[in-house]
């Protein structure tokens, strides 16, 4: 397992898992900034628990599609057919990291 991969899979199993999630959150912030070309936003500007859409980072449905395509390309994750479930997964960096960690193929 490479250093960019997450350690254990169960929450709270080790400090490495927590560090792995923090690393995954940082990676997702970088992906969002790069894919959406957010020139005036740094990873530090994005709070992991804050909403990505609406009053949070202010992303919209087109941004969600671009993020979903980037996740599919990088991690092999395909977004589901249930829009309500997708809204939950894409609500924040934290929820997105949990979704990626649970479903990644790469």
Secondary structure as UniProt FT lines:
FT   TURN            3..4
FT   TURN            11..12
FT   HELIX           15..35
FT   TURN            36..37
FT   TURN            39..40
FT   HELIX           43..45
FT   TURN            48..49
FT   TURN            54..55
FT   HELIX           61..75
FT   HELIX           83..89
FT   HELIX           93..103
//
